[in-house]
Amino acid sequence: MTTTIALAGKGGTGKTTVAGMIIKYLTQKQSGAILGIDADPSANLNMVLGLELDWTVGDVRENLLKEIQKSLKYGGAARGTIAGGMTKQDYLDYEVHSALSEGDRFDLIAMGRSEGQGCYCAVNHNLREIVDNISKHYRYVVIDNEAGMEHLSRRTTRNVQHLFVVSGPTQRGIVAAERIVKLREELEIDIENVYFILNRLPGEMPAPLQERINKMGIPFLGVVPMDEKLMDFEFSGKPLVELGDDSPVYKAVAQMMDKTLGIA
């Protein structure tokens, strides 16, 4: 069975960092392969994980539409094939599998940019099926989403076991997090558990912030502290998964994952 963990939050809240720490935790503490899905159009989870990213699912989609346009000149696309006689489904399947970046215990696929001009409905449906079929072969899937969670709403597999909503330590950030949580009521997604994470807190929790969190109505999973060593990694471009196990950031996320997965 695949356990899906999704993260959402405004841009700049550090959810990609948290996603990377979750993947680091799973590689060290859990058995089975892990798939990271970078569903944020900015696509930088690969840098956190130390993986090269040659192209995205969005690139595959755009390239297919170019192939279809070329094939239309010769009637190939009308017959369901593209240049070379390959079917569109086979082309997508091959290219999406080729877009996987492989690590030691984890792989990564990036969704990339949203649709440009043109008709994408059928192509996107096929792409969702392919990505879902790939996901089924992994024990854990970690999805780094954009704030609106559009990629979650477009998935053909609607089940998410754990959704982590990440915010910075501000009242405005908490309000934005609450709006993201409300989106689950509008989207056709089966989310079993929703948690709130406060990221990049410098020092102790201010009382007004704690009072505001207590009123959110969703479980508060914990605090990820501000950490100068992590900032050094960010400045140098070193993969954050190379942070030591004694990193306050990693230790905080590991404790949250122990709690989420029911590990004493």
PAZAMAR-305561 format. One line per field, with one value per residue (C-alpha): residue in one letter; residue number from 0; x, y, z; chain. Coordinates in nm, 3 decimals, decimal comma. Example, Ala and Ser with C-alpha at 12.3 -4.5 7.8 and 13.67 -1.06 7.14 Angstrom:
! PAZAMAR-305561
code: (a_s)
pos: (0_1)
x: (1,230_1,367)
y: (-0,450_-0,106)
z: (0,780_0,714)
unit: (A_A)
! end
This chain:
! PAZAMAR-305561
code: (m_t_t_t_i_a_l_a_g_k_g_g_t_g_k_t_t_v_a_g_m_i_i_k_y_l_t_q_k_q_s_g_a_i_l_g_i_d_a_d_p_s_a_n_l_n_m_v_l_g_l_e_l_d_w_t_v_g_d_v_r_e_n_l_l_k_e_i_q_k_s_l_k_y_g_g_a_a_r_g_t_i_a_g_g_m_t_k_q_d_y_l_d_y_e_v_h_s_a_l_s_e_g_d_r_f_d_l_i_a_m_g_r_s_e_g_q_g_c_y_c_a_v_n_h_n_l_r_e_i_v_d_n_i_s_k_h_y_r_y_v_v_i_d_n_e_a_g_m_e_h_l_s_r_r_t_t_r_n_v_q_h_l_f_v_v_s_g_p_t_q_r_g_i_v_a_a_e_r_i_v_k_l_r_e_e_l_e_i_d_i_e_n_v_y_f_i_l_n_r_l_p_g_e_m_p_a_p_l_q_e_r_i_n_k_m_g_i_p_f_l_g_v_v_p_m_d_e_k_l_m_d_f_e_f_s_g_k_p_l_v_e_l_g_d_d_s_p_v_y_k_a_v_a_q_m_m_d_k_t_l_g_i_a)
pos: (0_1_2_3_4_5_6_7_8_9_10_11_12_13_14_15_16_17_18_19_20_21_22_23_24_25_26_27_28_29_30_31_32_33_34_35_36_37_38_39_40_41_42_43_44_45_46_47_48_49_50_51_52_53_54_55_56_57_58_59_60_61_62_63_64_65_66_67_68_69_70_71_72_73_74_75_76_77_78_79_80_81_82_83_84_85_86_87_88_89_90_91_92_93_94_95_96_97_98_99_100_101_102_103_104_105_106_107_108_109_110_111_112_113_114_115_116_117_118_119_120_121_122_123_124_125_126_127_128_129_130_131_132_133_134_135_136_137_138_139_140_141_142_143_144_145_146_147_148_149_150_151_152_153_154_155_156_157_158_159_160_161_162_163_164_165_166_167_168_169_170_171_172_173_174_175_176_177_178_179_180_181_182_183_184_185_186_187_188_189_190_191_192_193_194_195_196_197_198_199_200_201_202_203_204_205_206_207_208_209_210_211_212_213_214_215_216_217_218_219_220_221_222_223_224_225_226_227_228_229_230_231_232_233_234_235_236_237_238_239_240_241_242_243_244_245_246_247_248_249_250_251_252_253_254_255_256_257_258_259_260_261_262_263)
x: (0,000_0,123_0,117_0,082_0,208_0,132_0,258_0,095_0,163_0,225_0,539_0,837_0,709_0,978_0,747_0,999_1,259_1,013_0,938_1,309_1,347_1,050_1,214_1,543_1,354_1,176_1,501_1,658_1,367_1,128_1,161_1,050_1,110_1,006_0,879_0,897_0,654_0,740_0,402_0,516_0,573_0,898_1,034_1,328_1,276_1,550_1,803_1,700_1,746_2,067_1,923_1,957_1,633_1,652_1,288_0,942_0,602_0,504_0,790_0,669_0,320_0,445_0,674_0,387_0,168_0,451_0,478_0,103_0,117_0,392_0,205_-0,115_0,058_0,076_-0,247_-0,065_-0,217_-0,565_-0,495_-0,379_-0,007_0,276_0,599_0,760_0,427_0,434_0,097_0,046_-0,007_0,317_0,503_0,378_0,448_0,806_0,883_0,737_0,936_1,244_1,177_1,223_1,536_1,674_1,841_1,963_1,636_1,416_1,316_1,175_0,935_0,855_0,521_0,658_0,473_0,101_-0,063_0,007_-0,214_-0,391_-0,609_-0,470_-0,766_-0,695_-0,318_-0,351_-0,585_-0,328_-0,048_-0,239_-0,298_0,071_0,191_-0,063_0,048_0,410_0,316_0,164_0,507_0,639_0,585_0,573_0,486_0,572_0,405_0,534_0,232_0,164_-0,059_-0,380_-0,324_-0,441_-0,226_-0,388_-0,734_-0,636_-0,499_-0,698_-0,607_-0,777_-0,643_-0,397_-0,317_-0,144_-0,159_0,089_0,004_0,319_0,335_0,593_0,567_0,327_-0,042_-0,078_0,084_-0,160_-0,457_-0,323_-0,280_-0,643_-0,756_-0,553_-0,714_-1,060_-0,974_-1,002_-1,376_-1,397_-1,170_-1,263_-0,979_-0,999_-0,757_-0,745_-0,540_-0,453_-0,181_-0,036_0,341_0,501_0,832_1,138_1,050_1,340_1,347_1,050_0,689_0,528_0,210_-0,013_0,102_0,030_-0,317_-0,388_-0,269_-0,493_-0,795_-0,717_-0,924_-0,666_-0,395_-0,072_0,207_0,497_0,763_1,059_1,317_1,524_1,871_2,184_2,350_2,054_2,090_2,458_2,347_2,098_2,364_2,612_2,355_2,437_2,151_1,960_1,928_2,300_2,225_2,339_2,096_2,178_2,035_1,757_1,550_1,584_1,527_1,208_1,069_1,173_0,980_0,675_0,700_0,733_0,410_0,234_0,327_0,255_0,613_0,685)
y: (0,000_0,348_0,621_0,967_1,271_1,612_1,956_2,288_2,648_2,991_3,046_3,118_2,931_2,663_2,372_2,241_2,227_2,035_1,801_1,732_1,657_1,420_1,231_1,220_1,080_0,814_0,696_0,652_0,532_0,347_0,061_0,076_0,313_0,679_0,898_1,273_1,465_1,831_1,981_2,340_2,513_2,661_2,302_2,318_2,009_1,847_2,097_2,009_1,639_1,679_1,541_1,663_1,760_1,732_1,790_1,792_1,639_1,980_1,959_1,614_1,752_2,046_1,822_1,584_1,866_1,974_1,615_1,605_1,927_1,783_1,455_1,634_1,734_1,366_1,242_1,049_1,228_1,172_0,797_0,819_0,802_1,053_1,062_0,717_0,537_0,555_0,600_0,911_0,700_0,506_0,831_0,982_0,668_0,644_1,014_1,042_0,739_0,896_1,218_1,037_1,148_0,853_0,862_0,584_0,531_0,794_0,910_1,244_1,358_1,726_1,835_2,163_2,455_2,471_2,453_2,704_2,769_2,479_2,179_1,979_1,786_1,443_1,476_1,579_1,287_1,046_1,210_1,184_0,814_0,755_0,946_0,764_0,427_0,515_0,619_0,280_0,119_0,321_0,270_0,645_0,937_1,289_1,569_1,927_2,129_2,485_2,679_2,607_2,229_2,217_1,915_1,723_1,807_1,686_1,351_1,044_0,883_1,108_0,957_1,149_1,008_1,314_1,681_1,916_2,286_2,493_2,858_3,109_3,256_3,543_3,610_3,664_3,329_3,152_3,318_3,198_2,847_2,845_2,937_2,649_2,408_2,526_2,433_2,066_2,118_2,244_1,985_1,624_1,485_1,224_1,359_1,149_1,380_1,750_1,906_2,254_2,316_2,644_2,689_2,909_3,022_3,222_3,147_3,082_3,081_3,426_3,402_3,584_3,342_3,040_3,177_3,219_2,865_2,726_2,875_2,717_2,405_2,163_1,970_2,164_1,921_2,134_2,396_2,384_2,627_2,878_2,729_2,913_2,597_2,535_2,891_2,821_2,524_2,749_3,011_2,753_2,547_2,226_1,970_2,005_1,626_1,634_1,815_1,604_1,408_1,653_1,943_2,114_2,131_1,762_1,661_1,866_1,713_1,363_1,403_1,519_1,217_0,981_1,131_1,119_0,757_0,648_0,563_0,580)
z: (0,000_-0,087_0,177_0,025_0,214_0,063_0,158_0,083_0,173_0,033_-0,169_0,055_0,362_0,332_0,248_-0,006_0,271_0,491_0,199_0,162_0,533_0,516_0,230_0,424_0,725_0,519_0,359_0,703_0,914_0,681_0,434_0,073_-0,216_-0,204_-0,486_-0,461_-0,682_-0,730_-0,814_-0,761_-1,098_-0,964_-0,951_-0,711_-0,492_-0,698_-0,557_-0,203_-0,284_-0,483_-0,808_-1,165_-1,337_-1,715_-1,796_-1,640_-1,713_-1,846_-2,097_-2,203_-2,261_-2,468_-2,675_-2,750_-2,877_-3,108_-3,236_-3,293_-3,493_-3,711_-3,759_-3,859_-4,180_-4,273_-4,115_-3,842_-3,543_-3,681_-3,673_-3,311_-3,393_-3,414_-3,611_-3,631_-3,584_-3,201_-3,030_-2,821_-2,509_-2,565_-2,629_-2,304_-2,104_-2,232_-2,188_-1,838_-1,721_-1,878_-1,683_-1,349_-1,165_-0,970_-0,629_-0,400_-0,210_-0,367_-0,713_-0,824_-1,092_-1,149_-1,291_-1,424_-1,571_-1,624_-1,963_-2,237_-2,537_-2,702_-2,611_-2,320_-2,178_-2,328_-2,282_-1,917_-1,849_-1,992_-1,797_-1,469_-1,527_-1,600_-1,292_-1,075_-1,212_-1,139_-0,783_-0,707_-0,724_-0,428_-0,054_0,007_-0,218_-0,102_-0,298_-0,278_-0,391_-0,486_-0,246_-0,437_-0,445_-0,807_-0,884_-0,601_-0,735_-1,083_-0,970_-1,072_-0,740_-0,487_-0,165_0,052_0,394_0,542_0,436_0,602_0,570_0,625_0,731_0,843_1,195_1,117_1,168_0,793_0,725_0,957_0,785_0,447_0,591_0,707_0,356_0,213_0,460_0,351_-0,008_0,083_0,119_-0,240_-0,402_-0,467_-0,260_0,015_0,278_0,592_0,817_0,804_1,019_1,062_1,076_1,178_1,000_1,058_1,409_1,563_1,934_2,159_2,046_2,103_2,309_2,052_1,782_2,002_2,080_1,708_1,630_1,904_1,724_1,386_1,440_1,296_1,482_1,537_1,452_1,569_1,504_1,268_1,409_1,222_1,167_1,055_0,922_0,691_0,568_0,494_0,281_0,102_0,029_-0,106_-0,300_-0,111_-0,105_0,220_0,254_0,339_0,665_0,958_1,172_1,453_1,252_1,453_1,134_1,058_1,421_1,437_1,116_1,225_1,552_1,355_1,126_1,424_1,558_1,220_1,151_1,508_1,599_1,972)
unit: (A_A_A_A_A_A_A_A_A_A_A_A_A_A_A_A_A_A_A_A_A_A_A_A_A_A_A_A_A_A_A_A_A_A_A_A_A_A_A_A_A_A_A_A_A_A_A_A_A_A_A_A_A_A_A_A_A_A_A_A_A_A_A_A_A_A_A_A_A_A_A_A_A_A_A_A_A_A_A_A_A_A_A_A_A_A_A_A_A_A_A_A_A_A_A_A_A_A_A_A_A_A_A_A_A_A_A_A_A_A_A_A_A_A_A_A_A_A_A_A_A_A_A_A_A_A_A_A_A_A_A_A_A_A_A_A_A_A_A_A_A_A_A_A_A_A_A_A_A_A_A_A_A_A_A_A_A_A_A_A_A_A_A_A_A_A_A_A_A_A_A_A_A_A_A_A_A_A_A_A_A_A_A_A_A_A_A_A_A_A_A_A_A_A_A_A_A_A_A_A_A_A_A_A_A_A_A_A_A_A_A_A_A_A_A_A_A_A_A_A_A_A_A_A_A_A_A_A_A_A_A_A_A_A_A_A_A_A_A_A_A_A_A_A_A_A_A_A_A_A_A_A_A_A_A_A_A_A_A_A_A_A_A_A)
! end
